[in-house]
Amino acid sequence: MKTKIAVVTGGSRGLGKDMALSLAIKGIDVVLTYLTKKDEAEKVAAEIQKMGQKSVAMHLDVSDIGSFDSFIGKLSSSLKEHWNTGTFDYLVNNAGIGATIPIGQVTEEDFDHLLNIHFKGVYFLTQKSIPLLNDGGGIVNISSGTTRFSFPGYSVYACMKGAIEVFTRYLAKELGVRKIRANVVAPGAIETDFNNAGLRNSPQRKAYIASQTPLGRVGQADDIGSVVAFLCSDDSKWINGERIEVSGGINL
């Protein structure tokens, strides 16, 4: 049986790292990308290799749409070098940044930066990856619980994630002819270094979010990766065009 390959953007730390490791547990090889954390990305790749799966780390700036053709070319070469193939099976669009900015303080520069990373970059990286995706593969886009509930300061971030959710449904519609599935995973508040570790560094905010969550705690990185890995497996073969919120039931 041919080993499946997943590409995970932003796989050097946080949620992306756990996604990459969870995919490896499922027996899936991983290409993970990083922006600045090369050493951390290579450590994740090495950890995956110790688990018996192949893995490589590649540089990618998801905000630089003009670099995507070059990245796809390098990805194709890496796939041929390490796997003797020019294609892969799953694309996980995870890379992103956090920003807590009240509406009245949002600048056009803030808006465009988040737009490029969280929507435009995802849109065009996916577009350019589609020819390399194997039939029967899948796309997992990472959204946010803040598309369902509102949290002050997250208007721009949440709007971009809302656009991703619409885009995902269109991917599911248009790529279904190739049996490629597309789904959204929407994490709730997760305790990582995301957004300058805003949750981890604020005991009051952490306690408040836990109080609003039926399961009585905030999320951890390993709450998310296994769900992404599930969507990149035959266990989820009939799930398509869906938004799966992984938030412990916050704000029900």
Helices and strands as residue ranges (DSSP letters): E 5-8, H 14-25, E 29-34, H 38-50, E 55-59, G 65-67, H 68-83, E 88-93, G 103-105, H 108-115, I 116-120, H 121-129, G 130-132, E 133-142, G 145-147, H 155-175, G 176-178, E 181-187, H 194-197, H 203-211, G 221-223, H 225-231, G 234-236, E 243-246
